[in-house]
């Protein structure tokens, strides 16, 4: 009968070891998943901030365009866009660019 008791005692120890390893693996999986989700949330917050900035920029541009349409300042707007975005200059005008590094 002593042999039976010893063999019965060892089985629960093996079961306990396997259960411990299984629980450790499950907890590890959830920790890694949590870290991954946290990184995704951080990335989405950054994207949301960038979109908010673009939205505010677009609102400012829309306000400027509405002001130009209502005020009849179309010629000034066309000149500004031609200079800033297209690089045009008036006839006889010279444009100088500052190429020195800003220290």
C-alpha positions, -999 to +999 in steps of 0.1 A: +000+000+000+029+024+005+038+022-031+003+032-042+004+062-019+037+074-034+026+070-069-006+088-062+013+117-047+035+121-077+006+125-102-008+155-085+026+171-085+030+166-122-005+179-127+003+209-106+035+216-126+016+214-159-012+236-145+014+262-133+031+263-167-002+266-185-013+295-163+020+312-168+017+309-206-019+322-205-009+352-183+021+359-206-002+358-237-026+383-220+003+406-210+017+406-245-018+413-259-023+442-235+010+457-245+000+454-282-033+470-276-017+499-257+007+505-286-023+506-310-042+530-288-011+553-287-008+552-325-045+560-330-043+589-306-014+603-326-034+599-359-064+616-343-042+646-333-028+649-368-063+648-383-075+674-358-046+697-369-055+691-406-091+699-398-082+732-381-060+741-410-088+734-435-113+755-414-088+784-415-084+780-453-122+779-457-127+810-436-100+828-457-117+817-490-151+828-477-137+862-468-122+866-502-154+856-520-175+880-499-150+909-500-142+908-536-104+905-530-100+879-557-071+895-575-050+897-543-058+861-535-048+849-571-015+868-568-008+853-534-015+818-546+006+824-577+035+836-556+034+811-528+024+778-545+034+783-581+065+805-577+054+832-601+067+868-600+055+901-615+072+913-646+104+931-637+103+919-601+133+901-586+129+875-559+157+869-534+159+837-513+177+836-480+199+805-481+219+811-450+214+785-423+194+797-392+216+794-361 
